[in-house]
């Protein structure tokens, strides 16, 4: 299939595909007339990249998964290098979660302090008018 069809099926732009090609993530096979030529394996590769990016992986972190698929594994995460990237990403996420939990606790403590120091506004008492 040509680049336009691949881009459409992958939900990406042709510009992104060309960029992936320059980064060595997408093979650059050419037909005799010079057109880029792709197959279903390339589509699976792009779907793997897209899924990982949706999970927060940067483009370079997807490389071991791409290499795993290219080496003939049906899943891009069934190679030791891919598993190592998963481990690093989980450690990174655990760190972010810990930081967010600490910030949440600080904000909660500030809220409790602020509520305790809150001075109630004077209430207006309604008076009745004799008309």
C-alpha positions, -999 to 999 in steps of 0.1 A, spaced: 0 0 0 11 35 -6 19 61 21 -15 78 19 -35 46 25 -12 36 53 -16 70 70 -53 68 67 -56 33 80 -32 41 109 -50 74 117 -18 94 112 -5 119 87 19 112 59 42 137 75 43 116 107 51 85 86 79 102 69 93 114 102 91 78 116 110 67 84 138 92 91 140 80 127 144 44 115 111 33 130 93 26 97 111 8 69 115 27 37 108 2 9 104 16 -26 87 3 -57 105 4 -90 89 38 -98 101 52 -64 68 52 -44 70 41 -8 55 7 -3 40 -6 29 23 -38 41 1 -50 70 32 -55 92 40 -18 89 4 -10 99 8 -33 130 40 -15 138 24 19 136 -5 7 158 21 -4 184 38 29 183 5 48 186 -7 27 215 26 32 234 25 70 227 -11 70 240 3 55 272 28 83 275 59 67 260 81 90 239 90 80 204 124 67 213 110 45 240 89 27 213 120 16 195 125 -18 214 89 -27 207 93 -19 170 125 -39 169 107 -68 186 80 -68 160 105 -66 131 124 -96 145 93 -117 139 75 -116 173 38 -114 170 37 -88 199 61 -60 203 64 -65 240 76 -101 240 113 -92 239 136 -85 269 143 -49 258 106 -41 256 101 -55 291 129 -33 304 112 -2 289 79 -13 306 98 -16 339 114 19 335 80 34 326 63 19 356 91 32 379 87 66 363 49 65 368 53 54 404 75 84 410 49 108 395 21 92 415 42 96 447 48 133 439 11 139 431 1 122 464 25 144 483 10 175 467 -25 163 474 -17 159 510 -2 194 512 -33 209 495 -55 190 518 -36 203 549 -38 238 535 -76 235 530 -80 222 566 -59 251 579 -78 277 558 -112 264 569 -102 265 606 -90 301 602 -121 312 584 -139 340 602 -176 337 597 -192 367 580 -217 386 602 -252 377 594 -277 403 586 -308 401 606 -340 409 589 -361 435 605 -397 438 598 -411 471 586 -444 483 598 -462 496 568 
